[in-house]
């Protein structure tokens, strides 16, 4: 299986040279998501927020 080249959520191409802290296009660790999507997900203050990033980190039955 090959390494992903785009974020699974926003479909942005990964850019390992992007060193911005917020909204970065670099890949977040070994996940299929960019750092920007992970930052937005984990920084959400919406009480019922649940997205594909949450499912990846917590499993599909996280909310049940």
GILINZI-V337119 format. One record per helix or strand. SS is the DSSP state (H for helix, E for strand). FROM is the first residue (numbers start at 1). TO is the last residue. If there is no record, write none. Layout:
ss->SS from->FROM to->TO
ss->SS from->FROM to->TO
This chain:
ss->E from->6 to->6
ss->E from->13 to->13
ss->E from->27 to->27
ss->E from->34 to->34
ss->H from->35 to->42
ss->H from->52 to->58
